[in-house]
């Protein structure tokens, strides 16, 4: 497995924002919901619905973190100072 991150960060300016990636994952999993009455398919459907629920909760937590970041100060962009962490200035 490579160490290249798909998430946006100080070393990956073109990556996904976590909340956007979670929303995309929710969308993709929702397309795996199928109309099949078999017990096996219904187990998979229930699992997918649970996954969507968990992804939604994670997305809400990340959006809450964004509110905290925005309350600290404006995002200075990829070359600016981080708003939290050991390297904040």
N, C-alpha and C positions, 0 to 999 in steps of 0.2 A: 504494500500500500504506500502511495506517495504521501508526502507531507504537505502538498499544496492544498490550501484551504479554499473552499467555495464561498466562505463567508467573508463579507466586507470587514476590513480591519486596517490597522495602521500599515500592515505589510501587504495588503491585498485591497487596493482601492476600487477595483472593478468587480468585487464579489457581491454576493447577495446580502441584503439586510436580512437578519435572522427572521424577523416577522414576515418578510416577503417570501422567504423560502418555506416557512411553515405553512403559509397560506397556499402556496403552490402545491406542496405535498398533500394538503387537505383536498385540494381540487383533484389531484391525480388519484388519490385513494377513493374519492367519491365516484369516480368513473369505473371503479372495480366492483361497484354494487350491481349485482346481477339479479335477474328475475328467474330464479330456479327454486322450486319448492323442495328439492331434496334436502334431507337433514344435513348433509355435508356442506352444501351450498349455503344453507341458512346459518351454519356455524361460521363460515367465512364472512358472510354478510354482517353478522353480529360483531365479529372481530374487527371488520373494517369500520363499522360505525363507532366502536370503542376507540379505535386508532384516531379517527377523525375528531372525536371528543377530546382526546388527550392532546392532539396537535393544536386544537382550538384553545385549550387551556394554556399551553406553552406560548402560543401566539399572544394571548392576552397578557401573560406575565412579561413578555418581551416588550410589548407596547407600553406597559406600565413603567418598565425601566427607561424607555424613551422619554416618558413624561418627566421622570426624575432627572435625566440628563439635560433636557431642555430647561428645567427649572434652575439648574446650576449656572448655565450660560449657553450662548449660541455655539453650535458646532463650528469649529474653525476649519473644518475640512481636513484632507489628508496630510497637509503639511503643517497644520496647526497643533496646538497643545492638547493633549488628552484631558478630558474633563474629570476623570477619576483614575486611580491607579498610582503605582509608585513613580511613574514618570510625569505626573501632572505638575504644572507650574502655575 
